[in-house]
Amino acid sequence: MTTATQVPTVRLNSGATMPTIGLGTYEIPDADAAQVIRWATRIGYRLIDTAASYGNERGVGEGVRSAGVPREELFVVSKVRGRDQGYDATLRALEASLRRMGLDRLDLYLIHWPLPRHDRFVETWRAMARLAAEGLVTSIGVSNFTPDQLNRLEEETGIVPAVNQVQINPLLTQTLWRRYAAVKGIVLQSWGPLGHGGALLTEPVVKGVAERHGRTPGQAVLRWHLDSALVPIPKTVRPQRLAENLGVFDFRLTHDDHKALASLAGTQIAVNPDTYEEF
Ligand SMILES: NC(=O)c1ccc[n+]([C@@H]2O[C@H](COP(=O)([O-])OP(=O)(O)OC[C@H]3O[C@@H](n4cnc5c(N)ncnc54)[C@H](OP(=O)(O)O)[C@@H]3O)[C@@H](O)[C@H]2O)c1
C-alpha cells in the first residue's frame, strides 16, 4: 500500500490553513467528479476547487462525502457565478451550492469574476462577509480581481480577501498582482497552472528543467508555482497524472532553473478581468 502524500499548508488571513496544492475540476463531468475526487484524496489531495458554473458541484460534493477522509481535513472551494452577484442573490447562491454538494460549510468561497461593468462586486463581497460571519464559509476570497478592484473592496468594506485565484503560469507571471498580494497578505491560487496542458509543457526550456531533475514537464511547472509561493490547482481525470502532479514535494528548482523559466515570462496574454464577462 502506498502512503498518501502529506501536502504542506499555508495560513490564510482568516486564520485557517489551506493545502499548497489542490485539484481543479473545470470540465470534469458531474458524473465523473466523485470518482476522481476519491482517487485524488486517497493519494493525499486535500484541496478541491469547483464552481457553480462548472456544473459538477453535485459530483464534487459526493466525492467529498464519500472520500473516507474526515470533512475537517478537506478544503472545499466553490465560487459565486456572475448571474448570482448582488447581496441577496449571493446568499441564495451559497445556499444552493451547499444543497447541491450535500455539505453544511465551504472552506473557501470566491467571487468568480469581478464583472466591473455590472458593478455588483462590492455588494457581493458584503454578502460573502456575512456568510463568513455566519460560519457557512470559513474563508472568503475572489478570483480574477485586479489590484484596482481589490483596492476598491478594501476601501469600501475594510475586508481583504484571503485568496485571489488568478491565471498564472511561467508564460504569464502576473508580476503586479503577485507584488500586490504579497503586500496585502493575500494568497494567490494559480488557475490554468499547467497552461491547460498545452504548449507550455512542450517548451524546450520547461523540458530542459524537467530533465535536469529527472521529472516530467508538468512536475517542473508545478514546482515553479510552489517555489513562487503560489498554490496551483491542476486538473486531471487520470489517476497516473493525479499522482504525477502531487509528486512535487521532494525536490526544488535551482536559481538557474528559475532564471531559465523566467525567459518565458510575458509570452502569453491573460484574459482581461476589466472586460471579460461570464454569467
Ligand atoms: N477562477 C477561474 O476563473 C478559473 C478559470 C479556469 C480554471 N480554473 C480552475 O483551475 C483549475 C486548473 O485549470 P485548468 O483545468 O484550466 O488547466 P490546467 O490545470 O493547467 O490543465 C489541465 C489540462 O492539462 C492536462 N494535464 C493535467 N496534468 C497533466 C500533466 N501532468 N501532464 C500533461 N497534461 C496534464 C489535463 O488533461 P487530463 O484531464 O486529460 O489529464 C487538462 O487537459 C480548473 O480545473 C479550475 O478548477 C479557475
The ligand as an ORCA input file, in Angstrom:
! r2SCAN-3c Opt
* xyz 0 1
  N     -11.146     31.075    -11.443
  C     -11.205     30.916    -12.741
  O     -11.652     31.800    -13.477
  C     -10.722     29.636    -13.334
  C     -10.581     29.513    -14.713
  C     -10.117     28.295    -15.219
  C      -9.789     27.266    -14.351
  N      -9.968     27.401    -13.001
  C      -9.650     26.307    -12.040
  O      -8.284     25.956    -12.216
  C      -8.188     24.555    -12.483
  C      -6.993     24.256    -13.339
  O      -7.039     24.949    -14.580
  P      -7.363     24.221    -15.953
  O      -8.115     22.993    -15.684
  O      -7.988     25.223    -16.847
  O      -5.934     23.930    -16.565
  P      -4.620     23.098    -16.080
  O      -4.810     22.506    -14.759
  O      -3.461     23.993    -16.337
  O      -4.527     21.956    -17.175
  C      -5.462     20.915    -17.240
  C      -5.219     20.133    -18.542
  O      -3.911     19.585    -18.513
  C      -3.954     18.155    -18.598
  N      -2.980     17.677    -17.608
  C      -3.119     17.583    -16.257
  N      -1.994     17.146    -15.678
  C      -1.097     16.954    -16.676
  C       0.247     16.507    -16.710
  N       0.901     16.174    -15.594
  N       0.859     16.429    -17.931
  C       0.203     16.767    -19.068
  N      -1.067     17.204    -19.100
  C      -1.711     17.302    -17.912
  C      -5.387     17.762    -18.281
  O      -5.808     16.663    -19.051
  P      -6.396     15.287    -18.393
  O      -7.552     15.648    -17.510
  O      -6.802     14.511    -19.597
  O      -5.239     14.707    -17.648
  C      -6.172     19.009    -18.729
  O      -6.449     18.941    -20.116
  C      -9.536     24.263    -13.161
  O      -9.804     22.891    -13.246
  C     -10.469     25.039    -12.276
  O     -10.703     24.339    -11.068
  C     -10.418     28.589    -12.486
*
